[in-house]
Amino acid sequence: MISFYIDPDRCTGCGTCRKQCPADAINGDKNLIHIIDQDKCTRCGTCFEVCPPKFSSVVKLSGDPVPDPVPEEERTIRKKTKEKG
């Protein structure tokens, strides 16, 4: 069975997947890692198709278990800063 998962290390909280999800199965806001509610997800693949290629946050899983979602207290996205050398 195919499932979709948002990689928390790649998600930027842009909201594109959430806005386009026809099942309203994606929870998230600006600067929050988005999470797919597997119970609501219809496995249509819209999130996978619309996620900007520069992020490629949505992962298509086939036969693999969906990882547990990021705990609520760890969902805030912290902008990476360039280190000065």
N, C-alpha and C positions, 0 to 999 in steps of 0.2 A: 504494500500500500504506500502511496506517495503522501508525504507531508511536507509542509514548509515551515521554516524556522528562521528567525532573525538573529544573525550573529551579533551578540552584544559588543564585540570588539570592533565591528565595522559600522554599526548603526550610528548615524549622526542626528537622528531625530528630525529629519527633514519633513516627515509627514506624508510623503508621496504615496506610500503603500497604504497608509491608514485612510487617506482621502479616496483612494480608488477601490478599496475592498468592497465588493458588492454585498458581502455577508456581515459587514460591520464587526469583523472578528479581530481587528487589530487595535490594541490599546496603546496609547502613547500621546505625547504632547511635545511641543518644541523643547529641545534640550533634555528629553527623556528617551532612554532606550525603548524602542517599541517592542511589543510582545504580541504574538499571535495566540488567540484563545482557540486552542485545538478543538474544543467542543463546538464552537460556532463556525470554524473554518470548513468551507465546502470543497477545499482542495482544487479550486479553479485555476490557480497559478497566476492570477492577476498581480499579486504582490511581487512575485518573482519577475514578471515581465516589466513592471513599471519602476522597480528600484533602479535608481541611476547607476549606470555601469561603473562610474568612478568609485562607488561605494560597494556595490555587489553584496549588500548586507543579507539579502534573502537567500537562504540555502534550500535547495530541493533535496529532500531525503527520500530514499527508496529502500524500504525494508529496515532502515536503521531507526532506533528509538529517538524520539524528539527529546533533546536535552531539557532539563528543568529550566523554567524561566528565571531570569535574574531577580533576586529579592528586591522588593520595593525600595528599600533604603539604598540600594546600589545602582538605581536606574538613572541618576542624574549624570548627564554627559559633561565631562570636564574637557574644556578645549585644551588641546596640546599646544604647548608653547615651544618656540625654537630656543634651544640652549645656545648661549653665547660662549664662544671659545676663546 
